[in-house]
């Protein structure tokens, strides 16, 4: 399996917390779509022996693209790569782009389905107006509800994003966010803690005292409440920030976490193939110019065995599949296995990690290293402590 990711770097306005690459100017949108099509052609010989099983439109805000623009990109993927019979095709969308205000708007959902898009990932973030304004989201609470009312009529596979740890949001209000998500019959939730990324508007506001500081204890309360609620609703906590009903996990993102190959197209997009990771320049104008000159504007990183080990620890511990100690021994060797066992002992003793069976409940020779419920919120810090130094 392999996947294709398109980075669509356009947003109507800048969310205060966001540090992704995007532009609020749409002047170069046509040129960028043309460049994406050229990049697909320039890289058509990559992944030739691996069928494409997932296509993901991320950003930015991919829902600002027209149906024709999306069609041209999807058709180009089929023209240049072998695609499986029923690929997962995900479109990230903002609620204000999906609101139904007239008969023509309702056609958009059917048009998406006709293109082969079978999964929507909708950036709700919160169902409350004050939260949305505090984050400078482009949609309203009413937009969020309107959008989901329509999206769930047309699509069975709908995911939403929710943000927790927002200052002044108590646990009761957070719980009402979750209630609304469940009331819409949502089968997948991606939920992230509000974080302060350097050089974002949120970072600036907090430093200037214009925005309340984040409260780690409140964030932990929100996370623990989230985990309890989704578990009671039949969701599986399959990655630290992702919760899905059975058969509704994100296949595309699961490919990332399981170390499968993927190609990323567009400015700032990353690609991974075996021992090599590449990423495109994070500048729309320079990306377009390079592609027009038939040059790939990318940086290349060749990964060492230790790089692979560290990445497997980081991604494995974040998922329900954990870190296979058999895989560590077979693919990296005894020295890496002994290092991991030694470094993880203090976390096992504190009931933050455990050596258990695999996801299917089967035993293995060395077992699977996983986080305990108590350790989930601390996973990134633990993972970095388990890394092998170069």
FENKA-V813254 format. One record per backbone hydrogen bond with DSSP energy under -1.0 kcal/mol. NH is the residue of the N-H (numbers start at 1). CO is the residue of the C=O. Records with the same first field share a line. If there is no record, write none. Layout:
NH->CO + CO
//
This chain:
2->51
3->261
4->54
5->263
6->56
7->265
8->58
10->8
11->23
16->135
18->15
23->9
29->26
32->28
33->29
34->30
35->31
36->32
37->33
38->34
39->35
40->36
41->37
42->38
43->39
44->41
46->43
50->47
52->82
53->2
54->2
55->88
56->4
57->90
58->6
61->10
64->61
65->62
70->66
71->67
72->68
73->69
74->70
75->71
76->72
77->73
78->74
79->75
80->76
81->77
84->52
88->53
90->55
91->119
92->57
93->121
97->94
98->95
106->102
108->105
111->107
112->108
113->109
114->110
115->111
116->113
117->112
118->89
119->89
120->157
121->91
122->159
123->93
124->122
125->161
126->124
132->128
133->129
134->130
135->131
137->132
144->140
145->141
146->142
147->143
148->144
149->145
150->146
151->147
152->148
153->150
154->150
155->151
158->156
159->120
160->188
161->122
162->190
163->125
164->192
169->166
174->170
175->171
176->172
177->173
178->174
179->175
180->176
181->177
182->178
183->179
184->180
185->182
186->181
189->243
190->160
191->241
192->162
194->164
200->197
202->16
204->200
205->201
206->202
207->203
208->204
209->206
210->205
219->215
220->216
221->217
222->218
223->219
224->220
225->221
226->222
227->223
228->224
229->225
230->226
231->227
232->228
233->229
234->231
235->230
236->244
238->236
239->242
240->318
242->239
243->189
244->236
245->187
248->245
254->250
255->251
256->252
257->253
258->254
259->256
260->255
262->272
263->3
265->5
269->266
271->278
272->262
273->276
276->273
277->301
278->271
279->299
280->269
281->297
283->281
287->283
288->284
289->285
290->286
291->287
292->288
293->289
294->291
295->290
298->296
299->279
301->277
303->275
308->304
309->305
310->306
311->307
312->308
313->309
314->310
315->311
316->312
317->313
319->316
320->238
323->369
325->367
328->324
329->325
330->326
331->327
332->328
333->328
337->333
338->334
339->335
340->336
341->337
342->338
343->339
344->340
348->344
349->345
351->348
352->347
353->347
354->370
356->368
358->362
361->358
368->356
369->323
370->354
372->352
376->372
378->375
379->376
382->378
383->379
384->380
385->381
386->382
//
